[in-house]
Amino acid sequence: MKLNPHILAQFPESFQKFIDLAHEKKYKKGETIYYGEIDVDAMSVVITGRLRRIGTCDQVSDSDTYNDKGHDVLFEYLERGDTLGEGLMLVRSRTAQHDAMIETETEVSLAVMGKAALARFKVADPEAYEEMRDLLVEMTLFRLGLTRKTINEMVNLDAKERIRATLNRLCGTGIGINHERGTELRISRQDLALIVGCSREVAGRVVNDMKDAGFLFAKGKQIIIFGGQLPEMF
């Protein structure tokens, strides 16, 4: 389960209670909030804005010349309702680590609650706490599924096919916007490269190949996927 404004107009009641008790923290565009493999000292819920979760995976397919190893990977975008540091609520030992770098893509507002405040929340409203915990389990499983799918594609597909699969997947998320010719995405070549684990130049070359083949329109950050989906072979 992934919570974002395109799915839910309002937060679940348990999330709203968390937000009411938490303090707000704001970040500017381009800030790094967390680096990978550091201890979690607070749990946060995204109120507004968009963040990026970036990790590293060096295992990519060697099947053709589109590949480029050794680049960071953009595992997912985090938007309204998504969480950071949820391990504090999910792990009984009360210790957890961030598994990737988290940076802001836009201005961001977070509802933040430290360890002591989380303990008070659990005592003050145990029902809301457990309901939120159950939702976080679902969200974490969803996130792990996305990460597993990304890594599987990197191992088994060449960069061209990974880009095709990624663009099709983004068309079905909140990033995709209905367009008279299909689905419009606003994504830079750099972000596309980070998602599939290749260089910006490789991502640009593949997108241009798709454009020349007549499957999409691309200019700047704008990509329009004709018909809303790219075919398996192009």
Buried (B, 14 or more C-beta within 10 A) or exposed (E): BBBBEEEBEEBBEBBBBBBEBBEEBEBEEEEEBBEBEEEBEBBBBBBEBBBBBBBEBEEBBEEEEBBBBEBBBBBBBBBBBBBBBBBBBBEEEEEBEBBBBBBBBEBBBBBBBBBEBBBEBBEEBEEBBEBBBEBBBEBBEBBEEBBEEBBEBBEEBBBBBBBBBBBBBBBEBBBBEEBEEBBBBEBBBBBBBBBBBBBBEBBBBBBEBBBEEEBBBBEEEEBBBBEBBBEEEB
